[in-house]
Amino acid sequence: MGDGTDAGAGPDWRSPGKYSPMLVLDRRALAWQCLSRDQDFLNVAASVVPTSVYSVRDDPPISVITLSGEDRLASWGVHFPSVAEPADGGGLCRLAS
């Protein structure tokens, strides 16, 4: 089991080498790693849908996405502060933080 090859058991979660990539993550990246493995969060996140998408710049590419239902993510610590009114007047632009 120590080598992570035990049939059906998956990788050995006690092996320190499995966590070395996590040592270089900042707080946001570490929080995302935790959230992205939580099925309850994933269910809520799946209910948040884009209502519009438009390109602001091609190189490097930047797109603005307007969401519906992003308030459901606030209890998980995911916030989208308002930053600007989009050019098409279709609601507030958001930045993930």
C-alpha positions in Angstrom: 0.0 0.0 0.0 2.9 2.4 0.7 3.7 2.7 -3.0 0.2 3.7 -4.0 -0.3 0.6 -6.2 -2.7 -1.2 -3.9 -5.6 -2.2 -6.2 -8.7 0.0 -5.5 -7.0 2.0 -2.8 -5.6 4.8 -5.1 -2.5 6.8 -4.2 -1.2 6.6 -0.6 -2.5 9.9 0.8 0.1 9.6 3.6 3.0 9.9 1.2 4.6 13.3 1.6 5.7 13.4 -2.0 2.1 13.5 -3.2 1.7 16.9 -1.5 4.9 18.7 -2.7 3.1 20.6 -5.5 0.8 22.0 -2.9 3.7 23.7 -1.1 4.0 26.4 -3.8 0.4 27.4 -4.0 -0.8 30.7 -2.7 -4.0 30.9 -0.5 -6.4 31.3 -3.4 -4.9 28.4 -5.3 -5.0 26.2 -2.2 -8.6 27.2 -1.4 -9.5 26.3 -5.0 -7.9 22.9 -4.7 -10.0 22.2 -1.7 -13.3 23.6 -3.2 -12.8 21.8 -6.5 -12.9 18.5 -4.6 -16.0 19.2 -2.6 -19.1 17.7 -4.4 -21.5 20.0 -2.6 -19.6 23.1 -3.9 -19.4 21.6 -7.4 -23.2 21.1 -7.3 -23.8 24.7 -6.4 -21.2 26.0 -8.9 -22.9 24.0 -11.7 -26.0 26.1 -11.0 -24.2 29.4 -11.8 -24.6 30.0 -15.5 -23.1 32.6 -17.8 -25.7 35.0 -19.2 -23.3 36.8 -21.6 -19.8 36.6 -22.8 -17.9 39.2 -24.9 -14.3 39.7 -25.9 -12.5 42.8 -24.6 -9.1 42.2 -26.2 -7.7 39.5 -28.5 -4.0 39.5 -27.6 -3.7 38.5 -24.8 -7.3 37.3 -24.8 -9.6 38.8 -22.2 -13.3 38.1 -22.1 -15.9 39.5 -19.8 -18.5 36.9 -18.5 -21.7 38.0 -16.9 -23.1 35.4 -14.5 -26.5 34.5 -13.1 -26.7 33.1 -9.6 -23.2 33.9 -8.5 -24.6 34.9 -5.1 -25.0 31.2 -4.3 -21.2 30.9 -4.2 -20.7 33.5 -1.4 -21.3 31.0 1.4 -18.3 29.1 0.0 -16.1 32.2 0.1 -16.2 32.8 -3.6 -17.0 36.4 -4.4 -17.3 38.4 -7.6 -16.8 42.1 -6.8 -18.4 44.6 -9.2 -15.7 46.4 -11.2 -17.4 48.1 -14.2 -20.5 48.4 -16.3 -19.9 46.4 -19.5 -20.0 48.1 -22.9 -23.2 46.3 -23.9 -25.0 47.5 -20.8 -25.9 44.0 -19.8 -25.2 44.2 -16.0 -22.1 44.5 -13.9 -18.8 42.9 -14.8 -17.3 40.7 -12.2 -13.8 39.6 -11.1 -13.4 36.3 -9.3 -11.6 36.6 -6.0 
